[in-house]
Amino acid sequence: MNNHDETNEKRKTIRRNRIIAAICALVVVGTGFFAVNRMIGKKNAVVNAANAKKNSSESIANKRESQVPKDNKNESGENLSAGAYKPWAAKRTDGKKVAYLTFDDGPSPNTTKILEILNKNNIKATFFLIGKNAEHNPELVKQEIAQGNAVGNHTYSHQLNYKEGPQKFVEDLDKGNVVIKSIVGDKYDSKLTRFPGGSFGNKLAPFREAVTKAGYHYVDWNDETGDAEHSNVPVNTLLSNLKKYTTSDTVVILMHDAGAKTTSVQALPQVIEYLKSKGYTFDTLK
């Protein structure tokens, strides 16, 4: 073989090696890309499943809170347990009409706006606080108390599915109570609570019993604006719901003090105006 042939053969070998190297590199990159995408896919699947579970739980709670409990629509006076607190169940003999404005899930960025509206109308309300939210916004809790409002316990973590069992639920309430007391001080001795999603239904009978045994009393509602269903329910819809459910001399009105409930804040002045026009005075739950 002459020099020319040797040179050509070397060039072919070099080209072949380069092609093989390029193919190997593509295989490695492709395999790595596939593996990374698979990992990301698995991670996204886990996240999506967790979000779906959370959204499903929240959706269930929202649906529960988007209705007035059937047992609360009359004034039979029947209690689900000794811990049930139903202001609307006692027939009034003083001729008054009383509205209890209640706000769940705070404190939040909306709390200051709600307090401003209440102060402008010289009205006090009851705030059911989520413990972990209170931890992050202690000054708002102090402001609620300083302005004469009442605060109650809406659990620490706002567990929605009740799969954790009655004892764990009570422990979560206890943790929420500790947080509120650490902010408000030793003068806070309230055992007033509200179950996330409401306390009604046969499934929650063991929870109601455990909560009562632990010394708490809990309150649902017999009136609402329906702001639980979505983040921004139109103001007109909120007012329409209020008018539909405001049928008793004593009404406990469910609303929400979550950051996403901006239309609830917008509707509040009209909620107050409507109740005043119907002859209601306002009070806080004890």
N, C-alpha and C positions, 0 to 999 in steps of 0.2 A: 504494500500500500504506500503510495507516494505521499508527500507532505500535504498536497492539496486535499487528498481524500481524508487524511487524518484530521485536518482542520475542519472540514465539513462535518465529519463524524462527531468531533468535539462540540461543534455548534449545535448539532441536533441533540446531543446528550444534555447540553446546558438548557436548551429550550424545553426538552422533555422534563427535566428536573424542575424547571421553573413552573411548568404547567401542573405537574404533580403537587408541588409545594402550594401553588395557588388553590388547587382543588382541596387539598388538605386544610388549608386555612379557611376556605369557605365552609367546609364541613364542620370545623371546630366552631367558627362564628355562628353558623346556623344552629348547631346543637346547643351552644350557649344561649343564643337568642330564644330558642324553643324552651329551654329549661327556665330561663328568666321569666318568659311570658307565662309558662305554666305555674311558676311560683306566684307571680302577680295575680294570675287567674284564681288560684286557690285562695290567696289572701283576700281578693275582692269578693270571692264567694262567701268566705267566712264573715267579712264585714257586712256584705249585703244580707246574709242570713241573720246576723245580729241585729242589723237595722230593721229588717223585716219583722223580726220577733218583737223588737221595741215598738215599732210603728203599729204592729198588730195589737200589742198590749195597750198602747196609748189610744188606738182606735176604739178598742173595747170600752176603755174608761170614758172616752169622749162620748160614745153613744149612751153610756149610762148617765153621764152628766148632762146629756142633751134632752133629758126627759124629767118630768117631775115624778118621783116615786109614787106608784099607785096608792100605797098605804098612807101617803102624805096628802092625798087630794081630798080627804074627808076630815072631819073633826071628831072621830069616834073616841079619841083619847086612848086608843089601844097602843101599848108600847111593845116594841119587839123584844126588849129586855129592860131590866131595871136601869141600865145605863143610857137608854134612849132619852134624848132631850127633844121635846116637840112643843115649842112655844105656841104653835097654832092649834094644838089639841085642846087646850083649856079654853072654855067658852068665856069670853070677856063679859064682865058685868058693869064695867065702868063707862061703856059707850064709846070708848076710844078705838081708833084704828092705828095699829103700830106696824111699822116696817123695819125689819132688820136687814141692812145692807151687809152682805158678806163677800169677801174677796179671797179666793184660794190661790195658792201656788207662788206667792211672793216671798220676800220682797223682790222687786225688779226695777228696771229703769222707769216703769210706769208709776211706781208707788208715789213719787213726789207729785206727779200730776194729779193723781187721785186725791191725795191729801189736800192739795190746793183747792180742788173743787169742793171737797167736803167742808173745808174751813170757810170757804166763800159762802156756803149755805148754812153754816153753823150746825153741821150734822156730824155725828160720830158713827163709825162703822166697826165691823169685826173682821180682822184679817187672820186667815188660817195660813200659817207660815210653814214652808218646807224648811227643815232644819239646815240642810246644806246651803240653801239660798240665804238664810239668815246669817250663817257663818260668814258669807262673803259680803253681806250688806248690813252689818250691825247698826250703823248709824241710822239707817232707814227704820229699823225696828224701834230704836230709841225714839225716833221722831214720831212714829205711830203712837207710842205710849204717851209721850210728852203732850201730844195734842188731844189726849182723852179718848183715844180709840182702844178697843179691846183686841187682844191677840190670842189665838188658839193654835193648837198643834195639828199640823197636817202631815205628820210623820217626818223623819229625817231624810229618807231617800225617795219618798213618793213611790213606793213599790206598788205596782198596778195589778199584777196577775194573781196575787194572794196564794201562790204556790209554795211560799216559804213556810207556811204554817202559822197558827195563831200565836205561839210563843215568840217566834222571830218577829212577828208583826208588833207585838207588845214591846219587844226590845227596841224596835225601830222608833216606836212612839216615845219610849223612855229616853232614847238618845236625842230625839227632837226636843223633848222637854228640858234636858240638860243644857242644850245649846241656847234655848230661849232664856232660861234662867241665868245663864252666864252673861247674857247681854242685858237683860232687864234688871237683874239683881234678885236678892232674896225675897223681895216683896212679891215676886211672881210665884203664885201657888196654884194657878189655874190648872184644872184637869179637863178643860174643854178641848175636844178634838173633833176632827172631821175625817172620815175615811176617804182616801183617794178613790174616786168613782162612786162614792156613797156607800152606806152600810147595809143597804137593802138586799133582799134575796136570800133564799135558803142556804146557798153555798157559804155565806158569810156568818151563819148562825154561830159556829164555834169561835169565830173572831170576835163577834159581839159579846159573847159570853166571857172570853178571855180579857177583853178590854174592860168590861164592867168589873170583873173580879180584880183587875189591877187598879181599880179606883177611878177610872176615867168615865166621863160622860160624853156622849157623841151626838152630833146634830147633823141632819141632812138638810133638806130644803123643801118648801112647798110652792116655790115661785122661782122664776129664773128668766134671764134674757136669752139663754141658749147660745152663749158665747163659747161654750166648750167644743162645739162641733168642728169649727175651723178657726184659723188664726185671725182672719179678718172678715167676720160675718158683717154684712152691711148694717149700718146703724138702724135703718128702717126695719130690718128683720128683727134685730134685737128688741126694739120698742114694740113691735107687733107681738113677739113672744111674751114680753112682760104684760102687755094688756090682756093677753089670752089667759095667763095664769094668775093674775091678781084678782082673786075672787073671795078671799077670806079677810076677816077683820084683822088677823095677825098673819103677816107674811115674812118668811125668811127667804131672801132673794139670793140665789147663787150667781156670782159673777167671778171673774178671774183677774188676777194681778200678775199675769205672766208677761214677759217682755214682748211676745208676739201679739198680744191682745190690744192693739192700738185702737181699734174701733170701739172696744169696751169703754175706753177712756173718753172717746168722742161722744159716746151715747150717754155717759153718766149724768151730765147736766139735764138732759131730757128725761132720763129715768127719774131723777129727783123731782123735776117739775111735774111729771105725770102723777107721781105718788102724792105730792102735795095737793094737786088738783082734786084728788080723790079723798082728801081729808086725812091722810096718814101723817102721823108724827114718827120720829125715828129714835131708835134705841140700839144699845149694843147687847150682845148675848153674854150671859154670865156663866 
